[in-house]
Amino acid sequence: MGETMNTRELLDKALIKVGGPSELARQLKWDKGGIARITKAGSKQKVPPYRAAQCAELLHQDRVAAYLGAMEEHAKTAHEKAFWREQLEE
C-alpha cells in the first residue's frame, strides 16, 4: 500500500477541503468537540482510525492505508507499531 500522510495532516486537509470543522462534522457525522480536541494547539490526541479512513475517502485517497496508518499511530508497543507498519507496506 505504501506511504501515507499522518492522520493529523489528513484531518487538516479534509478541514480545508470542506471549509472547516462545522462542515466536516456535518459531512462525517462527527461531533465538533471531537474534532476540536484533536486540532487544538498542543493536543496529543490522535485521529481515530475510523475517522482517518473517512477523511481519506473524502480526499479521494486510500482509506485502508489511512486506517492502517492510524492504527500504527495508536500502537502502544514497538511490536504493535511494527505489525501495523508491515500491513501498511504490503
C-alpha positions as CSV (number, residue, x, y, z in Angstrom):
1,M,0.0,0.0,0.0
2,G,2.9,2.3,0.5
3,E,3.4,5.5,2.4
4,T,0.6,7.7,3.5
5,M,0.4,11.1,5.3
6,N,0.0,11.1,9.0
7,T,-3.6,11.3,10.2
8,R,-3.3,14.8,11.5
9,E,-2.3,16.0,8.1
10,L,-5.2,14.1,6.6
11,L,-7.6,15.7,9.0
12,D,-6.1,19.2,8.3
13,K,-6.5,18.7,4.5
14,A,-10.1,17.4,5.0
15,L,-10.9,20.5,7.1
16,I,-9.5,22.8,4.3
17,K,-11.4,20.9,1.6
18,V,-14.8,21.2,3.2
19,G,-14.3,24.7,4.7
20,G,-13.9,24.0,8.4
21,P,-14.8,21.9,11.4
22,S,-18.6,22.5,11.4
23,E,-18.9,21.3,7.8
24,L,-16.6,18.3,8.4
25,A,-18.6,17.4,11.4
26,R,-21.8,17.6,9.4
27,Q,-20.5,15.5,6.5
28,L,-18.9,12.8,8.5
29,K,-21.5,12.8,11.4
30,W,-18.7,13.6,13.8
31,D,-19.0,15.7,16.9
32,K,-17.3,19.1,16.5
33,G,-15.9,18.7,20.0
34,G,-14.1,15.6,18.9
35,I,-12.5,17.5,16.0
36,A,-11.6,20.4,18.3
37,R,-9.9,18.1,20.8
38,I,-7.6,16.8,18.1
39,T,-6.9,20.1,16.3
40,K,-6.4,22.4,19.3
41,A,-2.8,23.7,19.7
42,G,-0.6,21.3,21.7
43,S,-3.1,18.4,21.5
44,K,-1.6,15.0,21.7
45,Q,-4.9,13.3,20.8
46,K,-4.8,11.2,17.7
47,V,-7.3,10.8,14.9
48,P,-9.3,7.6,15.4
49,P,-8.7,5.0,12.7
50,Y,-12.4,5.1,11.5
51,R,-12.2,8.9,11.2
52,A,-8.8,8.7,9.3
53,A,-10.5,6.4,6.8
54,Q,-13.4,8.8,6.4
55,C,-11.1,11.8,5.8
56,A,-9.1,9.8,3.3
57,E,-12.2,8.8,1.4
58,L,-13.3,12.5,1.4
59,L,-9.9,13.4,-0.1
60,H,-10.1,10.5,-2.7
61,Q,-7.1,8.8,-1.0
62,D,-6.7,5.2,0.1
63,R,-8.9,4.7,3.1
64,V,-7.3,1.4,4.1
65,A,-3.9,2.9,4.1
66,A,-5.2,5.8,6.3
67,Y,-6.8,3.3,8.7
68,L,-3.6,1.3,9.0
69,G,-1.6,4.4,9.4
70,A,-3.9,5.5,12.3
71,M,-3.6,2.0,13.8
72,E,0.2,2.4,13.7
73,E,-0.1,5.9,15.3
74,H,-2.3,4.4,18.1
75,A,0.0,1.5,18.8
76,K,1.2,1.2,22.4
77,T,4.3,-1.0,21.8
78,A,7.1,-1.2,19.3
79,H,5.9,-4.7,18.3
80,E,2.3,-3.5,17.7
81,K,3.7,-0.5,15.7
82,A,5.8,-2.8,13.6
83,F,2.8,-5.0,12.9
84,W,0.7,-2.1,11.6
85,R,3.7,-0.8,9.6
86,E,4.1,-4.2,7.9
87,Q,0.4,-4.2,7.0
88,L,0.7,-0.7,5.5
89,E,3.7,-1.7,3.4
90,E,2.1,-4.8,1.9
